[in-house]
Amino acid sequence: MKISTKIKNLPIKYVLPLLLAVVLFAAAFPAPVSLSAAAPTSSATAILAGLDTQDAPQRPATIGLRITGQIPTANTGNSRLDNELRERWDAQKNAFVQNHMAGALSIDSDVEYFISGRYVSVVFTKVASSVSTTAAVSTTVIDASSASIITLPDFNTNIVQLINNRINKEVAARPHNFSNFSGIDSSHPFYLDGDRLVIPFGSAELIPTERGIHDISFSISNIEEETFSSNHFRVLGPNQYNTIMVRVADVMQRFGYDIEWDNDTRTVEVLMDGRLVSTLAIGENSYQYRGGRARELEVAPMLFSNLTYVPLSFFNEVVGMPATVNPDGVIVSRYRSASSAYMTSGFLAE
């Protein structure tokens, strides 16, 4: 108020220079941003609005490498998230350039964004071209409700094992189409596209003849996870392994399976809708699945208080439902699909 009054009473020749000085001062020293008001952001749309692209930097001509396309940038208003995103994307870009600088003539990059509920997925694709083409993809999934980056295990406890089970099933059916797939780990790229959980693979990472990006997709609505109390204990397995034993009926009956005990043969049958799923015998390290080849696990089934216990690995290795144990109880996941997996033009859809 006082400033405006003084300006009003000043001669015009002093007003314009003073206004110019105020404008320059404001530009040089902008008002501080209130982080408490900006973070965390609960809207995925707001997060997406703060993500943008910028032109990829050009390398010196002496290197003979041309870099084009777009790379993601972050200005969400949350300084912690922005710094984490920038460091992550700079590292991904630089690693790819360093790995392919020697043989590539050009590197093209591109970025896509997806919103799925509260999740924002950023997909950063890099393609190096020379005599042949090499493509790689890196992803970042942001939970807008907490303004944090999530990984596969954050999304689902047993999701890595579940994905490996589904891919290995397809690989086993057509091994000649695939490279030696050893499984993904918790750091593998993934993103959400609507109801689909997409797992991308780079050149020849899954299929030897595939030079581009190869996606494998799963329906999120078919992924089930349950945590429940179950009696379990640890036993000393071979090679001094500390093996967790879980009551088989607690888990199987929870997912709609039936358990039948034969006292004469001391065997347990696991059935679904009257059809035999697995047979196991007390004291024999032999777990049979659907009448196929028997599998050996760390420890044979055992009785404790007249109840049958199996190693935790039984649920993943034999019936394809990965399980873990934490202080909350036993966590079991499964992929429920009405139809079998199929491959169409480089895309596994379920």
N, C-alpha and C positions, 0 to 999 in steps of 0.2 A: 504493500500500500504506500509506504513512504517513497519507495523508488518511483512508482508511477506518478506520484505528485510532483516530485522533483523534475521528472522528465517533462511533465506538462508545462512547468514554468520556465524551462530552459529555452533559450533561443534555438531556432531550428538548425543553425549551423553546428550546435553541440549535440543535438539529439541523434542525428544519424550516425556519427562516429561512436557514440555511446551504445546504441543498439547493436551495431556491428561488433563491438567488443564483447557484449553479452552473448551474442550468438556464437562467436568463436570460442568463448570460455565454456559454454555448454557443450559444444562439440568435442572439445579437448578433454573434458571431465564429465562423462555421462553419469547419470544417477546410478547408484549401485543396485544390482538386481537382488531381490529378496528370494533366496533359495527356499525358505520355508513356505513361501506362497506357491512356488513352482513345482516342488517335489514333495512326495511322489505324485505323478500324474496318473489319474485313474482311468483316463479315456484313451483307448487305442487310437482313435482318430487324432487326438491331440499329439500323441507320440509320432504318428505317421506324418503329421503336418510339420514336425521339426526335423524330419529326415529328408534329405535332398540328394542330388548328385552334383558332381563337379567333373570337369574335363580331366582325363588322366594326364599327368605331367609328361612332357616330351623328354626323351633322353638325348644327350649330346650326339650330334651327327657322327662323330668319330667312332661311336660304338656300332653304328650301322643298325640300330634297333629302333623301330617305330612303335610307339605305344599310343593307342587311341581308345576311345570309348569313354565310359562313365564309371566313376567309383563313388561309393556312398559317402555322405557326410552327415554329421549329427549336430543339430542345434535345437534340441528338445526343450531347453530351458532348465534341465536338470544337469548341473555341472558334473556331478559324479558319474551319471550315466553317459553323458557326452564324452567325457575323457576316456571312459572305458571303451566306448564304441570306436573312437578315433584311434586309440592305441591298437585295438584289435584289428581294425581294417587296414591300418598302415602296415602292421606286421604281416598280414595275409598277402597284401599286394607286393610288398618288398620280397617276401619269401618266394613267391611265384616268379617274379622278375629275375631274381638271383639264380633260381634253379634252371631257367630257360634262356638266360641272356646269351650264353655261348652259341647255341645252335639256332635260335629263333631269328627270323627276319622282322617279325612284327608280333606284337601282343595286343589283342583286342579285349576289352573288358566291358561288362554290362552289369546293371543292377536292376532287380525287380523287388517290389514290395507286396506283401499279402497281409490282409487283416482277417483273423479268424477268432471271433469272440473278443476276449481281452488280450489276445496274442498278436504281436506284429512280427512278421517274418521278413528278414532282409536276405536276399539271395544274390551273391556276388560271384559272377562267372568270369573266368579268364581263359582265353584261347591263345596259345602260342602256335604260330605258323612258320614253317620252313619247308623242308622236303615233305614232312608229314605234319599232321596237326595233333596237338596235345591240348586237352581241355581239362579244367579243374573247376570245382565249385566250392565255395565256402559260404556258410550261412550263419545268421544270428537271429535268435528268437527272443523277443522282449516281452515280458509279462507287464502289461501297462498298469495293472493294479498295484504293483510294487516298484515299477520302473527299474526292473532288474533283468539281467540276461539269464536265461534258463538253459539247462542241458537236458539230454534225454532222460537221465535218472530223476531229474526234478519233475518231469512230465509223468513218469510212471516208474515205480521202483524196479520192476523186473523187465522193463521194456527192451533192454539190449539183448537179453537172452531170448525174449519172445520174438524179436525181429530175426535174430540168427536162426531160430528154429524154423521160421517160415521160409527164409531164403534157402536154408539147407535142404528143406523139403523139395523145393523147386530144383535145386542143383542136383539132388540125388535122382530126380526123375529124368533129367536131361543133362548129365555131366559133360557131354561133348560140347555143349553150348557155352560153358562157363570156364573161367580160369580157376585156379586153385583158391577157392574162397575160404578164408580162415576165420571169417566173422568180423563184425564191426566192434568197436569199443565205445565207451561212454562219450568220447570226444568227437565221434563221427558227425558230419553235417546232417542236419535235418531241418525241415520247415513244415508249417501247417498251411494247407490250402483248402479252405472250407472244412469239410469233414475228413479230409485226407491228411494222414501223416506221411510225408514224402521223404524218402531216404535217397539222396543223389550219390552217384558214383562217377568218378572221373574216367578219362580214357583208359581202356583196357583194365580197369580196376576190378570189374566183375565179369565182363565179356571180352575176350581177347581181341575180337575183331571190331569192337565198338570204339571209335575215335572221339566221339562226342560225349555228352553227359547222358548217363543212363539212370533213370529214376525208378525206384520201387515204391509203391504206394500202398497204404493200409487204411482201412476205414476206422476212424477213431471210435465210432459207436460200437465196433466189434471187439474193442479191447476192454476186458474186464479185470478188475483187481479187487481183492477182498483181504481184509485184515481181521483175524479172529483168534481167540484164545485156543490153545491146543497144548496138551501135555507133550513136552519134549525134554530131552536130556542129551548129554554128550557122552560119547564112548571113545575109547582109544582104537583107532583104525589102523590099517597097515601103514608102514613108514611113519608111525607116530602121529598120523593125522588125527585131529580132534573132530570127530564126526558127529553132527547133530542128527539125532534120531527123533522122528515125529510119528505120532499115531496115525496110521494110514487112513482109518475111517473118518477121523476128524476133518481131513481135507477132502477126500473123495466124495463123501456124502454131502458135504457142503455145496458141491458143484453138481449134484444130481446123480452121482454114481451109486451103485449098490455094492455092498460087501457081503460075500458069503464065505463062511468058515467051514472047512471039512476037518472034523476032529480026528478021523481015522488016518488021513494022509498028512495032517498038520499043514494044510495049504490054505491060502486065501485067494479067492477069485474076485476081481474087480470087474463089474459089469455096468453097461449103459443100455437101458431099454432092453434088457435080457440078453444082450450080446457081450461076449467075453472081450474084455479090454486087456487085462493083464493077469498073469498067474504068478504067485510067489510062494515059496515053501520056507517054513521056519528053519533056520540054520543052514540054508543052502544059498550061496551067493549066485543066484540065477534068477533074473527077472525077465519074464517073457511078455512080449507085447503083441497082442492080436495074433497069436499063434506063430509069430515070426521067430527070428533068431534071438536066443536068450542073451541078455546083457549082464555083465558083472559090474557091480558098484563097489564102493569102499567097504561096506559091511553087509553081511547077510541079514535078512529079516529076523527079528527076535521078539519073544514074548516077554512082557513085563506086566505083572498083575493081570494075567490072562488077556492082555490086549496086544495087538500086533503093531510093531514099530518098524519103520523103514528109514534109511538115510534120506536126508533132505533132497539129495540129488535125484532120488527116484521120481519125483514129480516132474522134473524137467527132462531127464534123460529117457524115461520110459513112457510117460503119458503126455509130455510136451507142455506142461504147465510149470514154468519156473517159479521157485519159491525161495524166500529168504526169511530170516528170523531177526527180529529186533525187540526192544523192550516192550513194544505194544502187542507182540504176538507173532503169529505166522502170517506172512504176506504172500499170497498166491495170485498169479496172473494167468490169463489164458486169452487166446484169440478165438472168438466165436464167429465162424463164417458158415453161411448156408451153402456156399459153393466152393469148389476147389480153386486154387490159384491158377492163373493162366497168363501167358505172355503175349503181348501184342505190340509189335513195332517198338521194341526196346522198353516196354513198360509192363511191369508186373502189377496187376490189379487184383484186389480181393474185395 
